[in-house]
Amino acid sequence: MGKFVFEKTNIDGVYIITPTLFGDERGYFMETYSEADFKEAGLNYKFVQDNQSSSKKGVLRGLHFQKTHPQAKLVRVLKGEVFDVAVDLRKDSPTYGKWVGTLLSGENHKQLMIPRGFAHGFMVVSDHAEFAYKCDDFYHPEDEGGIMYNDPDIAIDWPDVGELILSEKDQKHPTLKESKIEF
């Protein structure tokens, strides 16, 4: 039996990945990444940086990208639940400006594989969430970019969690049309 289920989404290159859990009365074990299994599925990434964040309910982080150093990301939730979103910014893609979203949680163990050329963001829907992700390029603070989370042309269907909590930076991102970003 394979250690991962790779589910294609409606946007080319974005996958929902479910690892196999091996459990008994003590708890469980799972692999969260295996270079060999991912390569066999056609996902050829060399991850160079791992990141982790902790957020409370209503926190929305995103939509972020790196302008000249785009990053592929493998994202997952360790504790809690988030609604995770990837927006296609690849200029020649038939799904340019479209989004994929899914619930990731510490319970469902699902991961989202986001290739280079996407904006990424997530909203915490549980009381608290711990979020972790791998990147295939290093973070460059001078290269940050972003798109407004509520851009009407993208029209992400975010869950209703009550009051949103955004950083000052995330409140000031332009729309996709205003940013004119294309990879």
Legacy VTK file of the C-alpha trace (Angstrom):
# vtk DataFile Version 3.0
C-alpha trace
ASCII
DATASET POLYDATA
POINTS 183 float
0.000 0.000 0.000
1.312 3.484 -0.878
2.206 5.836 1.927
0.383 8.762 0.269
-2.748 9.434 -1.741
-2.125 12.210 -4.292
-5.420 13.829 -5.287
-5.371 16.205 -8.250
-7.387 19.405 -7.898
-9.049 21.471 -10.611
-5.822 23.492 -11.004
-2.880 21.768 -12.652
-0.006 21.112 -10.257
-1.957 21.611 -7.019
-2.512 18.392 -5.074
-4.269 17.425 -1.868
-2.062 14.802 -0.288
-3.222 12.379 2.382
-0.580 10.348 4.214
-1.224 6.848 5.503
-1.489 6.642 9.296
-0.226 3.584 11.117
-1.859 3.464 14.520
-2.597 1.363 17.544
-3.525 1.950 21.180
-0.320 4.010 21.659
-1.185 6.567 18.966
-0.068 6.813 15.350
2.897 7.205 13.029
2.953 8.711 9.548
5.433 9.974 7.014
4.659 13.554 6.014
7.096 13.619 3.104
9.116 11.100 1.114
11.190 12.362 -1.804
10.889 8.982 -3.568
7.078 8.798 -3.248
6.609 12.409 -4.322
8.901 11.939 -7.348
6.959 8.812 -8.327
3.810 10.982 -8.280
5.540 13.535 -10.542
6.201 16.051 -7.773
9.915 16.767 -8.108
10.781 19.247 -5.388
13.890 19.813 -3.327
12.761 21.471 -0.129
15.290 23.784 1.550
13.354 25.469 4.369
10.695 24.467 6.909
8.453 27.068 8.580
5.871 26.915 11.345
3.323 29.402 12.678
0.800 29.535 15.481
-2.420 31.531 15.143
-5.745 32.002 16.852
-9.232 31.781 15.373
-9.982 34.361 12.706
-6.375 35.000 11.744
-6.028 35.240 7.982
-2.487 35.145 6.604
-2.120 35.945 2.929
-2.371 35.942 0.062
1.446 35.840 -0.163
4.081 35.069 -2.785
7.693 35.851 -3.603
7.991 38.094 -6.691
11.290 36.937 -8.234
12.069 33.938 -6.026
8.785 31.983 -6.221
8.414 29.106 -3.798
6.667 25.778 -4.058
5.119 24.865 -0.694
3.957 21.674 0.959
1.615 22.864 3.725
-0.092 21.077 6.620
-1.674 21.654 10.009
-0.243 20.100 13.170
-3.032 21.193 15.539
-6.385 22.809 14.885
-7.964 23.553 11.507
-7.405 26.065 8.707
-8.972 26.815 5.351
-5.978 26.851 3.013
-5.990 28.553 -0.400
-3.747 28.658 -3.476
-4.341 31.191 -6.293
-2.877 30.531 -9.744
-0.673 33.415 -10.941
0.959 31.607 -13.892
0.421 33.919 -16.883
0.017 31.143 -19.467
-2.203 28.973 -17.292
-5.834 28.397 -18.320
-6.683 28.771 -14.606
-4.873 32.109 -14.076
-6.621 33.990 -11.250
-8.542 30.884 -10.098
-8.235 29.385 -6.642
-8.264 26.043 -4.849
-9.186 25.793 -1.181
-9.388 22.940 1.291
-9.692 22.318 5.016
-6.449 21.109 6.565
-6.432 19.920 10.149
-4.485 18.059 12.768
-7.250 15.448 12.561
-7.437 14.843 8.800
-3.623 15.098 8.295
-4.149 16.344 4.722
-1.514 18.459 3.021
-1.675 20.862 0.096
1.097 20.865 -2.509
1.345 24.310 -4.086
3.748 24.719 -7.027
5.719 27.854 -7.862
3.682 30.636 -9.410
0.883 30.743 -6.840
-0.241 33.090 -4.093
-0.953 31.305 -0.821
-3.007 32.085 2.247
-4.947 30.494 5.064
-7.623 31.317 7.607
-7.781 29.720 11.058
-11.243 28.250 11.659
-10.549 26.470 14.972
-9.785 28.203 18.284
-6.061 27.804 17.595
-3.922 26.268 14.860
-0.312 25.300 14.359
0.650 25.419 10.682
3.815 23.995 9.093
5.199 24.063 5.591
8.176 23.169 3.472
9.526 25.542 0.788
11.698 24.775 -2.211
13.445 28.171 -2.058
14.574 30.357 0.790
12.492 33.277 2.024
13.688 36.666 0.744
12.057 39.476 2.798
12.780 42.114 0.149
10.920 39.981 -2.420
7.539 39.762 -0.647
4.373 40.221 -2.627
0.708 39.884 -1.872
-2.832 40.071 -3.176
-5.868 41.203 -1.223
-7.559 38.202 0.426
-10.993 39.456 -0.624
-10.236 40.426 -4.234
-13.686 40.332 -5.905
-12.256 39.040 -9.198
-10.747 36.000 -7.471
-13.825 35.603 -5.226
-12.477 33.152 -2.656
-15.301 31.595 -0.644
-13.710 31.975 2.803
-15.525 30.337 5.726
-17.408 32.649 8.086
-15.449 32.720 11.343
-16.696 36.046 12.634
-14.143 38.802 13.055
-11.030 38.503 10.878
-7.577 39.308 12.179
-5.129 40.498 9.506
-1.668 41.991 9.777
-1.300 45.615 8.745
0.638 44.429 5.688
-2.104 41.967 4.654
-4.734 44.716 4.919
-2.888 46.790 2.297
-2.269 44.279 -0.502
-3.503 45.295 -3.959
-5.974 43.313 -6.030
-4.636 40.947 -8.679
-5.439 43.490 -11.428
-3.659 46.239 -9.524
-0.603 44.094 -8.812
-0.298 42.839 -12.410
1.772 39.923 -11.095
2.324 36.995 -13.452
4.769 34.134 -13.235
LINES 1 184
183 0 1 2 3 4 5 6 7 8 9 10 11 12 13 14 15 16 17 18 19 20 21 22 23 24 25 26 27 28 29 30 31 32 33 34 35 36 37 38 39 40 41 42 43 44 45 46 47 48 49 50 51 52 53 54 55 56 57 58 59 60 61 62 63 64 65 66 67 68 69 70 71 72 73 74 75 76 77 78 79 80 81 82 83 84 85 86 87 88 89 90 91 92 93 94 95 96 97 98 99 100 101 102 103 104 105 106 107 108 109 110 111 112 113 114 115 116 117 118 119 120 121 122 123 124 125 126 127 128 129 130 131 132 133 134 135 136 137 138 139 140 141 142 143 144 145 146 147 148 149 150 151 152 153 154 155 156 157 158 159 160 161 162 163 164 165 166 167 168 169 170 171 172 173 174 175 176 177 178 179 180 181 182
